[in-house]
Amino acid sequence: MSNLQIQARALGDPTRHDMFRFLADAGTQLGVAEITEQFGLNHNAIRQHLAKLVEADLLIETTARPSGRGRPKLQYRINPNAESRWGITGPYERLSMLLAEVVRTGDTPEEVGRRAGLRRRMSDSRADAPMEDFVLAMAEEGFEPVVRAADRSVEVRLDACPFSSAALTDPDTVCELHLGLARGVAESVGGIEVDELVTNDPRKAHCRLRCHLSDDE
């Protein structure tokens, strides 16, 4: 069974479809309690539906930051690489809007990407954890970041390229957009600066963002 068939089957259940739309409309990650309150089902039923959506690569499950006693809560958000056919803005729709802005404004791809990064809003940001916020934002863009830190220098490996096909055709433009996006996100978060993007074959991903913690954290 193809991934599209798996996703179609997962969304074929009306409750799961409504949950997916609820998270898409929310535009941020939500916990089980918030989803339960919306749908009025018991926690076990909600978790089972969410698990099906995660298995279908429609949602991403993450662990919230610890707060007090007990296990950290699970949170759910739309998979940024989910296709637009399910009524969301997919990766290539996001790319087309950025490229249209480049054409309309005449600005460089890096500047357009930077503005897109600055437009992001972190729902659970902390001034004392800029790198966590930065990584979460890049994950929400579909890059699957992995961090390697040494003192104040940080390297973020991007294990996925959401625009890999376009990057093969025009790597200069797409990679410049990615660099600008990362710099805009870092500026929005505060406390971290992106020095450069070391590119790799987009089919293999693993491009690297070289960053450092700034003095204003």
C-alpha positions in Angstrom: 0.0 0.0 0.0 1.4 3.4 -1.0 1.9 6.2 1.5 -1.0 8.2 -0.1 -3.3 5.2 0.3 -2.3 4.9 4.0 -3.0 8.6 4.5 -6.3 8.4 2.7 -7.4 5.5 4.9 -6.3 7.3 8.1 -8.3 10.4 7.1 -11.2 8.3 5.9 -12.4 8.1 9.6 -14.5 11.3 10.2 -13.1 11.8 13.7 -9.5 11.5 12.6 -10.2 13.8 9.7 -11.7 16.4 12.0 -8.7 16.1 14.4 -6.3 16.6 11.5 -8.2 19.7 10.4 -8.3 21.0 14.0 -4.5 20.8 14.3 -4.1 22.3 10.8 -6.3 25.3 11.7 -4.6 25.7 15.1 -1.3 26.3 13.3 0.7 25.1 16.3 1.3 21.9 18.3 -1.3 20.8 20.8 -1.4 18.4 23.7 -3.8 15.5 24.2 -5.8 17.4 26.8 -6.5 20.3 24.4 -7.6 17.8 21.7 -9.7 15.8 24.1 -11.5 19.0 25.3 -12.3 19.8 21.7 -13.7 16.4 20.7 -15.1 15.2 24.0 -13.8 11.6 23.7 -11.9 9.8 26.4 -8.1 10.0 26.4 -7.5 6.5 25.2 -9.7 7.0 22.1 -8.0 10.3 21.3 -4.5 8.7 21.7 -5.5 5.9 19.3 -6.7 8.3 16.7 -3.6 10.4 17.0 -1.4 7.3 16.8 -3.0 6.4 13.4 -2.3 9.9 12.1 1.3 9.7 13.3 1.7 6.3 11.6 0.4 7.7 8.4 3.0 10.6 8.5 0.2 13.1 8.8 1.1 14.3 12.3 4.4 14.5 14.2 4.5 13.5 17.9 6.9 15.4 20.2 7.6 15.6 23.9 6.8 18.9 25.6 9.4 20.5 27.9 9.3 19.2 31.4 7.1 21.3 33.8 6.8 20.0 37.3 6.3 16.4 38.3 5.2 13.6 36.1 6.0 12.6 32.6 6.5 15.3 30.0 3.3 15.7 27.9 3.1 14.5 24.3 2.3 17.2 21.7 1.1 16.9 18.1 1.5 19.0 15.1 0.9 18.7 11.3 3.8 17.0 9.5 5.2 19.9 7.4 5.9 17.5 4.5 2.3 16.3 4.3 0.8 16.9 0.9 -1.5 19.8 0.0 -4.1 17.4 -1.3 -5.3 17.0 2.3 -6.2 20.7 2.5 -3.1 22.1 4.0 -0.2 24.2 2.6 2.4 21.6 1.5 6.1 22.2 1.1 5.9 23.1 -2.6 3.1 25.5 -2.0 5.2 27.2 0.6 8.1 27.3 -1.9 5.9 28.7 -4.7 4.8 31.6 -2.4 8.4 32.4 -1.5 9.5 32.3 -5.2 6.5 34.5 -6.2 7.7 37.0 -3.5 11.2 37.0 -5.0 9.7 37.8 -8.5 7.2 40.4 -7.2 9.6 42.3 -4.9 12.9 41.9 -6.7 14.6 41.0 -3.4 17.1 38.3 -3.1 16.0 34.8 -2.1 17.9 35.1 1.1 16.1 38.3 2.1 12.7 36.8 1.2 13.6 33.7 3.2 14.6 35.8 6.1 11.3 37.6 6.2 9.5 34.3 6.1 11.5 33.2 9.2 10.8 36.4 11.0 7.0 35.9 10.4 7.1 32.7 12.5 5.6 32.8 15.9 6.8 30.4 18.6 4.0 29.3 20.9 6.2 27.9 23.6 9.4 29.9 23.4 11.8 30.4 26.3 14.4 33.1 26.5 16.8 30.7 28.2 16.5 28.0 25.4 17.1 29.7 22.1 18.6 26.6 20.5 15.6 24.5 21.4 13.3 27.1 19.9 15.4 27.3 16.8 15.5 23.6 16.3 11.7 23.3 16.8 11.1 26.0 14.2 13.3 24.3 11.7 11.7 21.0 12.4 8.3 22.6 11.7 9.6 23.6 8.3 10.4 20.0 7.5 14.2 20.0 7.8 14.5 17.3 10.6 17.4 19.1 12.4 20.0 17.4 14.5 22.2 19.5 16.8 25.9 19.1 17.6 27.1 21.7 20.1 30.6 22.7 21.3 30.7 25.6 23.8 29.1 28.5 22.0 29.5 27.1 18.5 26.6 24.9 17.2 26.2 22.9 14.0 22.7 21.9 13.0 22.5 19.0 10.5 19.4 19.1 8.3 18.4 15.5 7.7 15.7 16.3 5.2 15.3 18.9 2.4 11.6 19.8 2.0 12.3 21.2 -1.5 14.8 18.6 -2.7 13.5 18.4 -6.3 13.6 22.2 -6.7 17.0 22.3 -5.1 18.3 19.9 -7.7 17.1 22.2 -10.5 18.2 25.5 -9.0 20.3 24.9 -5.9 21.6 28.5 -5.7 18.1 30.0 -5.3 16.6 27.3 -3.1 19.6 27.1 -0.8 19.7 30.9 -0.5 16.1 30.8 0.6 16.9 28.1 3.2 19.8 30.2 4.5 17.6 33.3 4.8 14.8 31.3 6.4 17.2 30.0 9.0 18.6 33.4 9.7 15.1 34.9 10.0 14.1 32.1 12.5 17.2 32.7 14.5 16.6 36.4 14.6 13.0 35.8 15.7 14.1 33.4 18.4 17.0 35.6 19.6 20.2 34.4 21.2 21.5 32.6 18.2 23.0 33.6 14.9 23.5 31.5 11.7 26.9 32.0 10.1 26.6 29.9 7.0 24.9 27.0 5.3 27.2 24.2 4.1 25.2 22.5 1.3 25.1 18.9 0.2 23.3 16.9 -2.5 19.6 17.6 -1.7 18.7 13.9 -2.5 20.9 12.9 0.4 20.1 16.0 2.6 22.5 16.5 5.5 23.2 20.1 4.7 24.7 21.9 7.8 23.9 25.2 9.4 26.9 26.6 11.3 25.7 28.8 14.1 26.9 30.4 17.3 25.2 31.6 20.5 25.1 35.4 20.6 25.7 37.7 23.5 22.0 38.9 23.6 20.6 35.5 24.7 
